[in-house]
Amino acid sequence: MSVPTDLKYADSHEWMRAEPDGTVTVGITDHAQAALGDLVFIELPAVGRELTAGEACAIVESVKAASDVYAPIAGQVVAINDAVTAAPESLNEDAYAAWLFRLKPADPGALGAMLDAAAYEKLIG
């Protein structure tokens, strides 16, 4: 199971990457996509939506289950990845390349409080 060391993680299985422009890219982890199985549908939040940390904001649906995706930190959605809604299976192929949405964080320091790769690996055992 892949857990890149340059990302931050939420215990709800989202990964986050700080971008040079101050935004944060969010996706689901390799562990999450493996647990879900073959993805067939993805619903993303609307651009401009204000999210609170922990809020359910997207849905990923596989042949066996539907699961909420949570906002790991508070912020405004500034971009969504239409490519994953058109090809949900891309998330199964590479969970870290197939990001879901980008946030402008309400608190730029919030990312620092998230799990690092070692802590996430411990969480998933």
C-alpha positions as CSV (number, residue, x, y, z in Angstrom):
1,M,0.0,0.0,0.0
2,S,1.5,3.3,-1.0
3,V,1.7,6.2,1.5
4,P,3.8,9.1,0.0
5,T,5.9,10.9,2.6
6,D,5.4,14.3,1.0
7,L,1.7,14.4,1.8
8,K,-0.5,15.0,4.9
9,Y,-3.3,12.7,5.8
10,A,-6.7,12.8,7.7
11,D,-7.8,9.8,9.8
12,S,-10.9,9.7,7.5
13,H,-8.5,8.6,4.6
14,E,-8.1,11.8,2.6
15,W,-4.6,13.0,1.5
16,M,-3.6,16.6,1.2
17,R,-0.8,18.4,-0.7
18,A,0.1,22.0,-0.2
19,E,0.5,23.8,-3.5
20,P,2.8,26.7,-4.2
21,D,-0.1,29.1,-4.6
22,G,-1.3,28.4,-1.1
23,T,-4.1,26.1,-2.0
24,V,-4.4,22.5,-0.8
25,T,-5.1,19.6,-3.1
26,V,-7.3,16.8,-1.6
27,G,-7.8,13.2,-2.7
28,I,-8.5,9.8,-1.1
29,T,-5.7,7.5,-0.1
30,D,-4.6,4.3,-1.8
31,H,-5.9,2.5,1.3
32,A,-9.4,4.0,0.8
33,Q,-9.6,3.2,-2.9
34,A,-8.5,-0.3,-2.3
35,A,-11.1,-0.8,0.5
36,L,-13.8,0.6,-1.8
37,G,-13.0,-1.5,-4.9
38,D,-13.7,-0.6,-8.5
39,L,-15.0,3.0,-8.5
40,V,-18.0,3.8,-10.8
41,F,-19.2,7.2,-9.8
42,I,-17.7,10.3,-8.1
43,E,-19.6,13.5,-7.0
44,L,-17.5,16.5,-6.2
45,P,-18.4,19.7,-4.3
46,A,-19.2,22.9,-6.2
47,V,-16.5,25.4,-6.8
48,G,-17.0,28.3,-4.4
49,R,-18.5,26.1,-1.7
50,E,-17.3,26.9,1.8
51,L,-16.4,23.8,3.8
52,T,-15.9,23.2,7.5
53,A,-13.3,20.7,8.6
54,G,-14.9,17.2,8.8
55,E,-17.8,18.1,6.6
56,A,-19.0,15.5,4.1
57,C,-18.4,17.2,0.8
58,A,-18.0,14.5,-1.9
59,I,-19.1,11.0,-2.7
60,V,-17.2,8.1,-4.2
61,E,-19.2,5.1,-5.2
62,S,-17.9,1.7,-6.1
63,V,-19.6,-1.5,-7.2
64,K,-19.9,-2.5,-3.6
65,A,-20.5,0.7,-1.6
66,A,-20.8,4.5,-1.6
67,S,-18.7,6.5,0.8
68,D,-18.5,10.1,1.8
69,V,-15.3,12.1,1.4
70,Y,-14.7,14.7,4.1
71,A,-13.1,18.1,4.0
72,P,-9.9,17.5,6.0
73,I,-9.6,21.2,6.7
74,A,-11.9,24.2,6.5
75,G,-11.8,26.3,3.3
76,Q,-13.3,27.3,0.0
77,V,-13.4,25.0,-3.0
78,V,-11.4,26.7,-5.7
79,A,-11.1,23.8,-8.2
80,I,-12.5,20.4,-8.9
81,N,-11.0,17.6,-11.0
82,D,-13.5,16.9,-13.8
83,A,-11.3,14.2,-15.2
84,V,-12.1,11.9,-12.2
85,T,-15.8,12.3,-12.6
86,A,-15.5,11.4,-16.3
87,A,-13.2,8.4,-15.4
88,P,-13.7,7.3,-11.8
89,E,-11.5,4.3,-12.4
90,S,-8.5,6.6,-12.6
91,L,-8.7,6.9,-8.8
92,N,-8.2,3.1,-8.6
93,E,-5.2,3.3,-11.0
94,D,-3.4,6.0,-9.0
95,A,-5.1,7.5,-6.0
96,Y,-2.4,10.1,-5.6
97,A,-2.5,11.4,-9.2
98,A,-6.3,11.5,-9.3
99,W,-7.0,14.4,-7.0
100,L,-10.6,15.4,-6.2
101,F,-10.7,19.1,-5.3
102,R,-8.6,22.1,-4.2
103,L,-9.3,24.3,-1.3
104,K,-8.2,27.8,-0.3
105,P,-7.6,27.1,3.4
106,A,-9.5,29.2,6.0
107,D,-6.4,28.7,8.3
108,P,-3.1,28.2,6.3
109,G,-1.6,26.5,9.4
110,A,-4.3,23.8,9.6
111,L,-2.4,21.5,7.3
112,G,0.4,21.2,9.8
113,A,-1.9,19.6,12.3
114,M,-2.7,16.7,10.0
115,L,-1.1,13.2,10.1
116,D,2.3,12.7,8.4
117,A,2.9,9.5,6.4
118,A,4.3,7.5,9.4
119,A,1.3,8.4,11.6
120,Y,-1.1,7.5,8.8
121,E,0.7,4.1,8.2
122,K,0.3,3.4,11.9
123,L,-3.4,4.2,11.7
124,I,-4.1,1.8,8.9
125,G,-1.9,-0.9,10.4
